[in-house]
Amino acid sequence: MQYLVDVHAHTIASTHAYSTIHGYISVAKEKGLKLFAITDHGPDMADAPHFWHFVNMRVLPRLVDGIGILRGIEANIKNRDGEIDFFGDYLKELDIVLAGFHEPVFPPSDRQTHTQAMISTIESGNVDIITHPGNPAYPIDIDKVAEAAAKHNVALEINNSSFLASRKGSEGNCIAIARAVRDAGGLLVMGSDSHISFSLGGFEQAISVIREAEFPEERLLNRSPQALLSFLSERGHDSLDEYSVLLRS
């Protein structure tokens, strides 16, 4: 099966990434993708875009040449209380909110601290997807996190970049996460975590993890634009009717 939805991509607004939105649109057209999200790092990262970058995403067209572009963020989990570096009514202006641990903002601590911080983030209601939860630098109680995510309708990401460029050693954790989410009745999503446009929609390693875990296709949000957009609508995001043309995809 070809997956035509990607939820995790960084532009040159995050200065350790190397592509513009135009570059992503071009690659999406070449690969036949139908929907992708721009999710630059939250402003607490040293090289992240300014807060205004996210506020001003309203200027982005939602559709270009039949390809949907979601306005998003990969926020930083800041502490055990599950605070992130984007907040309040501004969150409502985004179509999709990802959040994860990043060393410059939340230095690795211990399993209990990581687990509490991740569950608090899930319970906050502010975050749709937890990014790269299999990062071996941040061990967690996988079963507890999977149960919390399922209860609060938050998806956990299987991050393809974790097997290629960063967070090496994630594979075993990701298989365990996929199995735990499967058993808890929750949702998974694959993210390329692209920092250059060429990798957009690249899920080969993540697909292997999904298959190894025998995760059900009907609970994988990449399976169609409709699956992801329905999930985001359930999560309370509005303005998604502008993507209605994609719902036949």
Accessible surface in RSA format (square Angstrom, percent):
REM  Atomic radii and reference values for relative SASA: ProtOr
REM  Chains: A
REM  Algorithm: Lee & Richards
REM  Probe-radius: 1.40
REM  Slices: 20
REM RES _ NUM      All-atoms   Total-Side   Main-Chain    Non-polar    All polar
REM                ABS   REL    ABS   REL    ABS   REL    ABS   REL    ABS   REL
RES MET A   1   132.26  68.5  68.30  45.2  63.96 152.3  72.17  61.4  60.09  79.6
RES GLN A   2   116.12  64.9  94.50  69.1  21.61  51.5  44.82  95.4  71.30  54.1
RES TYR A   3    20.65   9.6  13.29   7.6   7.35  19.1   1.85   1.4  18.79  23.2
RES LEU A   4    42.29  23.6  41.28  29.5   1.01   2.5  41.28  29.0   1.01   2.7
RES VAL A   5     0.02   0.0   0.02   0.0   0.00   0.0   0.02   0.0   0.00   0.0
RES ASP A   6     0.30   0.2   0.15   0.2   0.15   0.3   0.15   0.4   0.15   0.1
RES VAL A   7     0.00   0.0   0.00   0.0   0.00   0.0   0.00   0.0   0.00   0.0
RES HIS A   8     0.29   0.2   0.00   0.0   0.29   0.7   0.00   0.0   0.29   0.3
RES ALA A   9     0.22   0.2   0.22   0.3   0.00   0.0   0.22   0.3   0.00   0.0
RES HIS A  10     0.09   0.0   0.09   0.1   0.00   0.0   0.00   0.0   0.09   0.1
RES THR A  11     6.91   4.9   6.91   7.0   0.00   0.0   2.91   3.9   4.00   6.0
RES ILE A  12    91.60  52.1  83.38  62.1   8.22  19.8  83.38  60.0   8.22  22.3
RES ALA A  13    29.38  27.0  12.80  19.8  16.58  37.7  24.71  34.8   4.67  12.4
RES SER A  14     0.00   0.0   0.00   0.0   0.00   0.0   0.00   0.0   0.00   0.0
RES THR A  15    93.88  66.8  71.09  72.1  22.79  54.3  61.89  83.1  31.99  48.4
RES HIS A  16    69.58  38.0  60.59  42.1   8.99  23.0  57.00  58.7  12.58  14.6
RES ALA A  17     3.57   3.3   0.00   0.0   3.57   8.1   0.00   0.0   3.57   9.5
RES TYR A  18   152.97  71.4 127.50  72.5  25.47  66.3  91.13  68.5  61.83  76.2
RES SER A  19    10.65   9.0   6.44   8.6   4.20   9.7   5.59  11.9   5.05   7.1
RES THR A  20    58.29  41.5  55.47  56.2   2.82   6.7  48.37  65.0   9.92  15.0
RES ILE A  21    41.18  23.4  38.60  28.8   2.58   6.2  38.60  27.8   2.58   7.0
RES HIS A  22   148.13  81.0 141.63  98.4   6.49  16.6  92.66  95.5  55.46  64.5
RES GLY A  23    23.55  29.0   0.00   N/A  23.55  29.0  22.59  62.0   0.96   2.1
RES TYR A  24     0.00   0.0   0.00   0.0   0.00   0.0   0.00   0.0   0.00   0.0
RES ILE A  25    18.61  10.6  18.61  13.9   0.00   0.0  18.61  13.4   0.00   0.0
RES SER A  26    54.69  46.2  48.77  65.1   5.93  13.6  28.23  60.1  26.46  37.1
RES VAL A  27     9.87   6.5   9.87   8.9   0.00   0.0   9.87   8.6   0.00   0.0
RES ALA A  28     0.00   0.0   0.00   0.0   0.00   0.0   0.00   0.0   0.00   0.0
RES LYS A  29   112.19  54.7  87.43  53.6  24.76  58.9  51.53  46.4  60.66  64.6
RES GLU A  30   138.57  79.6  97.94  74.1  40.63  96.7  46.48  89.9  92.09  75.2
RES LYS A  31    76.62  37.4  63.49  39.0  13.13  31.3  60.96  54.9  15.66  16.7
RES GLY A  32    34.16  42.1   0.00   N/A  34.16  42.1  31.55  86.6   2.62   5.9
RES LEU A  33     6.37   3.5   3.88   2.8   2.48   6.2   3.88   2.7   2.48   6.7
RES LYS A  34    78.34  38.2  78.34  48.1   0.00   0.0  21.41  19.3  56.93  60.6
RES LEU A  35     0.03   0.0   0.03   0.0   0.00   0.0   0.03   0.0   0.00   0.0
RES PHE A  36     0.28   0.1   0.20   0.1   0.08   0.2   0.28   0.2   0.00   0.0
RES ALA A  37     0.14   0.1   0.00   0.0   0.14   0.3   0.00   0.0   0.14   0.4
RES ILE A  38     0.71   0.4   0.71   0.5   0.00   0.0   0.71   0.5   0.00   0.0
RES THR A  39     0.00   0.0   0.00   0.0   0.00   0.0   0.00   0.0   0.00   0.0
RES ASP A  40     0.12   0.1   0.01   0.0   0.10   0.2   0.00   0.0   0.12   0.1
RES HIS A  41     6.99   3.8   6.99   4.9   0.00   0.0   5.93   6.1   1.06   1.2
RES GLY A  42     0.00   0.0   0.00   N/A   0.00   0.0   0.00   0.0   0.00   0.0
RES PRO A  43    38.70  28.2  17.92  16.3  20.77  75.5  18.00  14.9  20.70 128.6
RES ASP A  44    66.18  46.4  41.10  40.9  25.08  59.3  12.92  30.4  53.26  53.1
RES MET A  45    23.13  12.0  19.00  12.6   4.13   9.8  18.94  16.1   4.19   5.6
RES ALA A  46   106.91  98.3  61.93  95.6  44.98 102.3  73.79 103.9  33.12  87.7
RES ASP A  47    43.96  30.8  34.05  33.9   9.91  23.4  33.78  79.5  10.18  10.2
RES ALA A  48    20.82  19.1   0.00   0.0  20.82  47.4   0.00   0.0  20.82  55.1
RES PRO A  49    13.88  10.1   4.86   4.4   9.02  32.8  13.05  10.8   0.83   5.2
RES HIS A  50   112.53  61.5  97.78  68.0  14.75  37.7  78.06  80.5  34.46  40.1
RES PHE A  51    39.39  19.7  38.07  23.6   1.32   3.4  38.07  23.1   1.32   3.8
RES TRP A  52   181.77  72.9 181.33  87.8   0.44   1.0 156.18  83.3  25.59  41.5
RES HIS A  53    52.96  28.9  38.42  26.7  14.54  37.2  32.93  33.9  20.03  23.3
RES PHE A  54     1.29   0.6   0.00   0.0   1.29   3.4   0.00   0.0   1.29   3.7
RES VAL A  55    25.10  16.5  23.66  21.4   1.43   3.5  24.58  21.4   0.51   1.4
RES ASN A  56    74.43  51.3  73.32  70.8   1.11   2.7  17.18  41.4  57.24  55.3
RES MET A  57     6.58   3.4   4.35   2.9   2.23   5.3   6.58   5.6   0.00   0.0
RES ARG A  58   132.69  55.7 113.26  57.7  19.43  46.3  55.73  76.2  76.96  46.6
RES VAL A  59   102.05  67.2  72.30  65.5  29.75  71.7  80.09  69.6  21.96  59.6
RES LEU A  60    29.58  16.5  28.05  20.1   1.53   3.8  28.25  19.8   1.33   3.6
RES PRO A  61    72.15  52.6  60.76  55.4  11.39  41.4  72.15  59.6   0.00   0.0
RES ARG A  62    21.42   9.0  16.16   8.2   5.25  12.5   5.21   7.1  16.21   9.8
RES LEU A  63    61.82  34.4  41.97  30.0  19.85  49.9  42.05  29.5  19.77  53.2
RES VAL A  64    37.99  25.0  34.05  30.8   3.94   9.5  37.99  33.0   0.00   0.0
RES ASP A  65   104.81  73.4  61.69  61.4  43.12 102.0  27.13  63.8  77.68  77.5
RES GLY A  66    45.40  56.0   0.00   N/A  45.40  56.0  31.54  86.6  13.86  31.0
RES ILE A  67     8.26   4.7   8.26   6.2   0.00   0.0   8.26   5.9   0.00   0.0
RES GLY A  68     0.00   0.0   0.00   N/A   0.00   0.0   0.00   0.0   0.00   0.0
RES ILE A  69     1.26   0.7   1.26   0.9   0.00   0.0   1.26   0.9   0.00   0.0
RES LEU A  70     0.02   0.0   0.02   0.0   0.00   0.0   0.02   0.0   0.00   0.0
RES ARG A  71    24.60  10.3  24.60  12.5   0.00   0.0   0.08   0.1  24.53  14.9
RES GLY A  72     0.09   0.1   0.00   N/A   0.09   0.1   0.00   0.0   0.09   0.2
RES ILE A  73     0.00   0.0   0.00   0.0   0.00   0.0   0.00   0.0   0.00   0.0
RES GLU A  74     0.96   0.5   0.96   0.7   0.00   0.0   0.00   0.0   0.96   0.8
RES ALA A  75     0.00   0.0   0.00   0.0   0.00   0.0   0.00   0.0   0.00   0.0
RES ASN A  76     0.02   0.0   0.02   0.0   0.00   0.0   0.02   0.1   0.00   0.0
RES ILE A  77     0.01   0.0   0.00   0.0   0.01   0.0   0.00   0.0   0.01   0.0
RES LYS A  78    82.95  40.5  66.82  41.0  16.13  38.4  22.71  20.4  60.25  64.2
RES ASN A  79    45.41  31.3  42.03  40.6   3.38   8.1  29.01  69.8  16.40  15.9
RES ARG A  80   104.43  43.8 101.69  51.8   2.74   6.5  45.79  62.6  58.64  35.5
RES ASP A  81   110.59  77.5  90.29  89.9  20.30  48.0  20.38  48.0  90.21  90.0
RES GLY A  82     3.26   4.0   0.00   N/A   3.26   4.0   0.34   0.9   2.92   6.5
RES GLU A  83    95.71  55.0  88.67  67.1   7.04  16.8  33.77  65.3  61.95  50.6
RES ILE A  84    14.51   8.3   3.95   2.9  10.56  25.4   3.95   2.8  10.56  28.6
RES ASP A  85     7.45   5.2   1.30   1.3   6.15  14.5   5.18  12.2   2.27   2.3
RES PHE A  86     1.57   0.8   0.63   0.4   0.94   2.4   0.63   0.4   0.94   2.7
RES PHE A  87   118.28  59.2 116.89  72.4   1.39   3.6 118.28  71.7   0.00   0.0
RES GLY A  88    49.20  60.7   0.00   N/A  49.20  60.7  38.71 106.2  10.50  23.5
RES ASP A  89   104.83  73.4  97.43  97.0   7.40  17.5  33.55  79.0  71.29  71.1
RES TYR A  90    87.26  40.7  86.74  49.4   0.52   1.4  39.42  29.6  47.84  59.0
RES LEU A  91    17.74   9.9  16.23  11.6   1.51   3.8  16.36  11.5   1.38   3.7
RES LYS A  92   153.63  74.9 134.17  82.3  19.46  46.3  95.31  85.8  58.32  62.1
RES GLU A  93    70.28  40.3  52.51  39.7  17.77  42.3  37.03  71.6  33.25  27.1
RES LEU A  94     2.76   1.5   0.38   0.3   2.37   6.0   0.54   0.4   2.22   6.0
RES ASP A  95     3.15   2.2   2.84   2.8   0.31   0.7   0.31   0.7   2.84   2.8
RES ILE A  96     0.00   0.0   0.00   0.0   0.00   0.0   0.00   0.0   0.00   0.0
RES VAL A  97     1.85   1.2   1.85   1.7   0.00   0.0   1.85   1.6   0.00   0.0
RES LEU A  98     0.00   0.0   0.00   0.0   0.00   0.0   0.00   0.0   0.00   0.0
RES ALA A  99     0.00   0.0   0.00   0.0   0.00   0.0   0.00   0.0   0.00   0.0
RES GLY A 100     0.07   0.1   0.00   N/A   0.07   0.1   0.07   0.2   0.00   0.0
RES PHE A 101     7.79   3.9   5.55   3.4   2.24   5.8   5.55   3.4   2.24   6.4
RES HIS A 102    14.97   8.2  14.76  10.3   0.21   0.5  14.15  14.6   0.81   0.9
RES GLU A 103    83.88  48.2  78.69  59.5   5.19  12.4  39.71  76.8  44.17  36.1
RES PRO A 104    96.23  70.1  53.76  49.0  42.47 154.4  66.47  54.9  29.76 185.0
RES VAL A 105    29.33  19.3   8.18   7.4  21.16  51.0  11.96  10.4  17.37  47.1
RES PHE A 106    13.30   6.7  11.89   7.4   1.40   3.7  13.30   8.1   0.00   0.0
RES PRO A 107    89.13  65.0  84.85  77.3   4.28  15.6  84.96  70.1   4.17  25.9
RES PRO A 108    63.13  46.0  39.61  36.1  23.52  85.5  39.68  32.8  23.45 145.7
RES SER A 109    66.67  56.3  29.68  39.6  37.00  85.2  20.89  44.5  45.78  64.1
RES ASP A 110    72.54  50.8  67.95  67.6   4.59  10.8  43.37 102.1  29.16  29.1
RES ARG A 111   128.72  54.0 125.14  63.8   3.58   8.5  43.57  59.5  85.15  51.6
RES GLN A 112   133.15  74.5 124.27  90.8   8.88  21.1  41.97  89.3  91.18  69.2
RES THR A 113    19.00  13.5  19.00  19.3   0.00   0.0   9.54  12.8   9.46  14.3
RES HIS A 114     0.54   0.3   0.54   0.4   0.00   0.0   0.54   0.6   0.00   0.0
RES THR A 115    11.64   8.3  11.64  11.8   0.00   0.0  11.25  15.1   0.40   0.6
RES GLN A 116    74.60  41.7  72.60  53.1   2.00   4.8  12.59  26.8  62.01  47.0
RES ALA A 117     0.00   0.0   0.00   0.0   0.00   0.0   0.00   0.0   0.00   0.0
RES MET A 118     1.92   1.0   1.92   1.3   0.00   0.0   1.92   1.6   0.00   0.0
RES ILE A 119    27.54  15.7  27.54  20.5   0.00   0.0  27.54  19.8   0.00   0.0
RES SER A 120    16.03  13.5  11.52  15.4   4.51  10.4   6.42  13.7   9.61  13.5
RES THR A 121     0.03   0.0   0.03   0.0   0.00   0.0   0.03   0.0   0.00   0.0
RES ILE A 122     0.81   0.5   0.00   0.0   0.81   1.9   0.00   0.0   0.81   2.2
RES GLU A 123    95.26  54.7  72.69  55.0  22.58  53.8  17.06  33.0  78.21  63.9
RES SER A 124    49.85  42.1  13.41  17.9  36.44  84.0  25.36  54.0  24.49  34.3
RES GLY A 125    49.49  61.0   0.00   N/A  49.49  61.0  26.49  72.7  23.00  51.5
RES ASN A 126    64.47  44.5  55.50  53.6   8.97  21.6   4.70  11.3  59.77  57.8
RES VAL A 127     0.01   0.0   0.01   0.0   0.00   0.0   0.01   0.0   0.00   0.0
RES ASP A 128     2.30   1.6   2.30   2.3   0.00   0.0   0.00   0.0   2.30   2.3
RES ILE A 129     0.00   0.0   0.00   0.0   0.00   0.0   0.00   0.0   0.00   0.0
RES ILE A 130     0.00   0.0   0.00   0.0   0.00   0.0   0.00   0.0   0.00   0.0
RES THR A 131     1.30   0.9   0.00   0.0   1.30   3.1   0.00   0.0   1.30   2.0
RES HIS A 132     9.03   4.9   3.76   2.6   5.27  13.5   3.23   3.3   5.80   6.7
RES PRO A 133     4.18   3.0   0.30   0.3   3.87  14.1   1.35   1.1   2.82  17.5
RES GLY A 134     2.40   3.0   0.00   N/A   2.40   3.0   2.20   6.0   0.20   0.5
RES ASN A 135     8.81   6.1   8.15   7.9   0.66   1.6   2.33   5.6   6.48   6.3
RES PRO A 136    55.23  40.2  36.10  32.9  19.12  69.5  38.04  31.4  17.18 106.8
RES ALA A 137    43.24  39.8  24.93  38.5  18.31  41.6  37.07  52.2   6.17  16.3
RES TYR A 138     2.75   1.3   1.98   1.1   0.78   2.0   1.98   1.5   0.78   1.0
RES PRO A 139    61.50  44.8  55.99  51.0   5.51  20.0  61.50  50.8   0.00   0.0
RES ILE A 140    13.17   7.5   3.96   2.9   9.21  22.2   3.96   2.8   9.21  25.0
RES ASP A 141    28.32  19.8  28.32  28.2   0.00   0.0   4.19   9.9  24.12  24.1
RES ILE A 142    34.40  19.6  31.07  23.1   3.33   8.0  31.29  22.5   3.11   8.4
RES ASP A 143    87.15  61.0  84.90  84.5   2.25   5.3  19.63  46.2  67.52  67.3
RES LYS A 144   119.78  58.4 116.71  71.6   3.07   7.3  61.58  55.4  58.20  62.0
RES VAL A 145     0.56   0.4   0.56   0.5   0.00   0.0   0.56   0.5   0.00   0.0
RES ALA A 146     0.66   0.6   0.66   1.0   0.00   0.0   0.66   0.9   0.00   0.0
RES GLU A 147   104.04  59.7  97.34  73.6   6.70  16.0  36.16  69.9  67.88  55.4
RES ALA A 148    12.45  11.4   7.00  10.8   5.45  12.4  12.10  17.0   0.35   0.9
RES ALA A 149     2.20   2.0   2.12   3.3   0.08   0.2   2.12   3.0   0.08   0.2
RES ALA A 150    28.79  26.5   8.06  12.4  20.73  47.2   9.76  13.7  19.03  50.4
RES LYS A 151   169.91  82.9 131.96  81.0  37.95  90.4  87.55  78.8  82.36  87.7
RES HIS A 152    58.90  32.2  47.06  32.7  11.84  30.3  33.70  34.7  25.20  29.3
RES ASN A 153    49.38  34.1  45.86  44.3   3.52   8.5  29.18  70.2  20.20  19.5
RES VAL A 154     0.84   0.6   0.00   0.0   0.84   2.0   0.00   0.0   0.84   2.3
RES ALA A 155     0.00   0.0   0.00   0.0   0.00   0.0   0.00   0.0   0.00   0.0
RES LEU A 156     1.63   0.9   1.63   1.2   0.00   0.0   1.63   1.1   0.00   0.0
RES GLU A 157     0.36   0.2   0.00   0.0   0.36   0.8   0.00   0.0   0.36   0.3
RES ILE A 158     0.06   0.0   0.06   0.0   0.00   0.0   0.06   0.0   0.00   0.0
RES ASN A 159     1.13   0.8   0.72   0.7   0.41   1.0   0.72   1.7   0.41   0.4
RES ASN A 160     6.19   4.3   6.19   6.0   0.00   0.0   0.06   0.1   6.14   5.9
RES SER A 161    16.05  13.6  13.29  17.7   2.77   6.4   6.96  14.8   9.09  12.7
RES SER A 162     2.03   1.7   1.42   1.9   0.61   1.4   0.33   0.7   1.70   2.4
RES PHE A 163    35.63  17.8  13.51   8.4  22.12  57.6  17.70  10.7  17.93  51.3
RES LEU A 164    95.69  53.3  74.26  53.1  21.43  53.9  76.78  53.9  18.91  50.9
RES ALA A 165    85.28  78.4  49.15  75.8  36.13  82.2  55.71  78.4  29.57  78.3
RES SER A 166    42.18  35.6  35.97  48.0   6.22  14.3  37.67  80.2   4.52   6.3
RES ARG A 167    49.30  20.7  30.53  15.6  18.77  44.7  19.00  26.0  30.30  18.4
RES LYS A 168   132.98  64.9 114.32  70.1  18.66  44.4  66.79  60.1  66.19  70.5
RES GLY A 169    62.51  77.1   0.00   N/A  62.51  77.1  37.85 103.9  24.65  55.2
RES SER A 170     0.98   0.8   0.43   0.6   0.55   1.3   0.43   0.9   0.55   0.8
RES GLU A 171    98.93  56.8  98.10  74.2   0.83   2.0  24.14  46.7  74.79  61.1
RES GLY A 172    52.38  64.6   0.00   N/A  52.38  64.6  39.39 108.1  12.99  29.1
RES ASN A 173    47.44  32.7  45.74  44.2   1.71   4.1   3.43   8.3  44.01  42.5
RES CYS A 174     3.24   2.4   3.24   3.6   0.00   0.0   0.00   0.0   3.24   3.5
RES ILE A 175    27.40  15.6  27.40  20.4   0.00   0.0  27.40  19.7   0.00   0.0
RES ALA A 176    40.06  36.8  33.16  51.2   6.89  15.7  37.21  52.4   2.84   7.5
RES ILE A 177     1.62   0.9   1.62   1.2   0.00   0.0   1.62   1.2   0.00   0.0
RES ALA A 178     0.00   0.0   0.00   0.0   0.00   0.0   0.00   0.0   0.00   0.0
RES ARG A 179    96.07  40.3  96.07  49.0   0.00   0.0  25.55  34.9  70.52  42.7
RES ALA A 180    11.51  10.6   3.07   4.7   8.44  19.2   9.42  13.3   2.09   5.5
RES VAL A 181     1.14   0.8   1.14   1.0   0.00   0.0   1.14   1.0   0.00   0.0
RES ARG A 182    67.80  28.5  61.87  31.5   5.93  14.1  21.20  29.0  46.60  28.2
RES ASP A 183   107.10  75.0  69.86  69.5  37.23  88.0  34.28  80.7  72.81  72.6
RES ALA A 184    35.89  33.0   3.39   5.2  32.49  73.9  15.64  22.0  20.24  53.6
RES GLY A 185    47.41  58.5   0.00   N/A  47.41  58.5  23.88  65.5  23.54  52.7
RES GLY A 186     2.98   3.7   0.00   N/A   2.98   3.7   2.98   8.2   0.00   0.0
RES LEU A 187    33.75  18.8  32.58  23.3   1.17   2.9  32.58  22.9   1.17   3.1
RES LEU A 188     0.00   0.0   0.00   0.0   0.00   0.0   0.00   0.0   0.00   0.0
RES VAL A 189     0.08   0.1   0.08   0.1   0.00   0.0   0.08   0.1   0.00   0.0
RES MET A 190     0.27   0.1   0.27   0.2   0.00   0.0   0.12   0.1   0.15   0.2
RES GLY A 191     0.00   0.0   0.00   N/A   0.00   0.0   0.00   0.0   0.00   0.0
RES SER A 192     5.53   4.7   0.77   1.0   4.76  11.0   0.80   1.7   4.74   6.6
RES ASP A 193     7.58   5.3   4.73   4.7   2.85   6.7   0.00   0.0   7.58   7.6
RES SER A 194     1.32   1.1   0.00   0.0   1.32   3.0   1.32   2.8   0.00   0.0
RES HIS A 195    47.36  25.9  43.69  30.4   3.67   9.4  34.38  35.4  12.98  15.1
RES ILE A 196    70.83  40.3  70.83  52.8   0.00   0.0  70.83  51.0   0.00   0.0
RES SER A 197     7.02   5.9   7.02   9.4   0.00   0.0   0.00   0.0   7.02   9.8
RES PHE A 198   145.01  72.5 134.61  83.4  10.40  27.1 135.54  82.2   9.47  27.1
RES SER A 199    44.79  37.8  37.25  49.7   7.54  17.4  41.79  89.0   3.00   4.2
RES LEU A 200     0.08   0.0   0.08   0.1   0.00   0.0   0.08   0.1   0.00   0.0
RES GLY A 201    17.44  21.5   0.00   N/A  17.44  21.5   0.04   0.1  17.40  39.0
RES GLY A 202    25.70  31.7   0.00   N/A  25.70  31.7  24.96  68.5   0.73   1.6
RES PHE A 203     8.02   4.0   3.45   2.1   4.56  11.9   3.45   2.1   4.56  13.1
RES GLU A 204   130.68  75.0 122.39  92.6   8.28  19.7  44.40  85.9  86.28  70.4
RES GLN A 205    58.83  32.9  55.67  40.7   3.16   7.5  25.19  53.6  33.64  25.5
RES ALA A 206     0.00   0.0   0.00   0.0   0.00   0.0   0.00   0.0   0.00   0.0
RES ILE A 207    30.91  17.6  30.86  23.0   0.05   0.1  30.91  22.3   0.00   0.0
RES SER A 208    65.46  55.3  57.19  76.3   8.27  19.1  32.77  69.8  32.69  45.8
RES VAL A 209     3.58   2.4   2.68   2.4   0.90   2.2   3.49   3.0   0.09   0.2
RES ILE A 210     9.03   5.1   8.89   6.6   0.14   0.3   8.89   6.4   0.14   0.4
RES ARG A 211   162.56  68.3 145.74  74.3  16.82  40.0  60.30  82.4 102.26  62.0
RES GLU A 212    97.79  56.1  82.08  62.1  15.72  37.4  17.85  34.5  79.95  65.3
RES ALA A 213     0.20   0.2   0.00   0.0   0.20   0.4   0.20   0.3   0.00   0.0
RES GLU A 214   135.16  77.6 115.81  87.6  19.35  46.1  43.07  83.3  92.10  75.2
RES PHE A 215    13.42   6.7   0.00   0.0  13.42  34.9   0.07   0.0  13.35  38.2
RES PRO A 216    29.54  21.5  19.27  17.6  10.27  37.3  29.54  24.4   0.00   0.0
RES GLU A 217    67.65  38.8  62.83  47.5   4.82  11.5  47.51  91.9  20.13  16.4
RES GLU A 218   114.95  66.0 105.02  79.5   9.92  23.6  54.36 105.1  60.59  49.5
RES ARG A 219    53.05  22.3  53.05  27.0   0.00   0.0  23.38  32.0  29.66  18.0
RES LEU A 220     0.53   0.3   0.53   0.4   0.00   0.0   0.53   0.4   0.00   0.0
RES LEU A 221     5.20   2.9   5.12   3.7   0.08   0.2   5.16   3.6   0.04   0.1
RES ASN A 222     0.02   0.0   0.00   0.0   0.02   0.1   0.00   0.0   0.02   0.0
RES ARG A 223    81.85  34.4  71.02  36.2  10.84  25.8  14.64  20.0  67.21  40.7
RES SER A 224    27.03  22.8  24.76  33.0   2.27   5.2  20.42  43.5   6.61   9.3
RES PRO A 225     1.88   1.4   1.88   1.7   0.00   0.0   1.88   1.6   0.00   0.0
RES GLN A 226    90.76  50.8  90.76  66.3   0.00   0.0  11.41  24.3  79.35  60.2
RES ALA A 227     9.68   8.9   0.90   1.4   8.78  20.0   6.44   9.1   3.24   8.6
RES LEU A 228     0.00   0.0   0.00   0.0   0.00   0.0   0.00   0.0   0.00   0.0
RES LEU A 229     7.22   4.0   5.87   4.2   1.35   3.4   6.22   4.4   1.00   2.7
RES SER A 230    49.13  41.5  42.56  56.8   6.57  15.1  29.58  63.0  19.55  27.4
RES PHE A 231     5.26   2.6   3.09   1.9   2.17   5.6   4.57   2.8   0.69   2.0
RES LEU A 232     0.00   0.0   0.00   0.0   0.00   0.0   0.00   0.0   0.00   0.0
RES SER A 233    63.99  54.1  52.00  69.4  11.99  27.6  14.50  30.9  49.48  69.3
RES GLU A 234   128.07  73.5  89.78  67.9  38.29  91.2  44.53  86.1  83.54  68.2
RES ARG A 235    45.62  19.2  16.92   8.6  28.70  68.3   6.24   8.5  39.38  23.9
RES GLY A 236    63.77  78.6   0.00   N/A  63.77  78.6  34.98  96.0  28.79  64.5
RES HIS A 237    27.64  15.1  16.84  11.7  10.80  27.6  14.25  14.7  13.39  15.6
RES ASP A 238   101.37  71.0  91.24  90.8  10.13  23.9  39.86  93.8  61.51  61.3
RES SER A 239    45.95  38.8  32.82  43.8  13.14  30.3   8.19  17.4  37.77  52.9
RES LEU A 240    17.87  10.0  11.57   8.3   6.30  15.8  11.99   8.4   5.88  15.8
RES ASP A 241   108.70  76.1  90.52  90.1  18.19  43.0  47.31 111.4  61.39  61.2
RES GLU A 242    93.72  53.8  77.25  58.4  16.47  39.2  38.12  73.7  55.60  45.4
RES TYR A 243     0.17   0.1   0.00   0.0   0.17   0.4   0.17   0.1   0.00   0.0
RES SER A 244    59.76  50.5  56.01  74.7   3.75   8.6  27.48  58.5  32.27  45.2
RES VAL A 245    71.27  46.9  62.10  56.2   9.17  22.1  64.48  56.0   6.80  18.4
RES LEU A 246     5.23   2.9   4.97   3.6   0.26   0.7   5.23   3.7   0.00   0.0
RES LEU A 247    71.18  39.6  61.39  43.9   9.79  24.6  61.48  43.2   9.69  26.1
RES ARG A 248   196.07  82.3 157.85  80.5  38.22  91.0  83.30 113.8 112.77  68.3
RES SER A 249    57.84  48.9  11.35  15.2  46.48 107.1  35.61  75.8  22.23  31.1
END  Absolute sums over single chains surface
CHAIN  1 A    10213.9       7974.0       2239.9       5470.5       4743.5
END  Absolute sums over all chains
TOTAL         10213.9       7974.0       2239.9       5470.5       4743.5
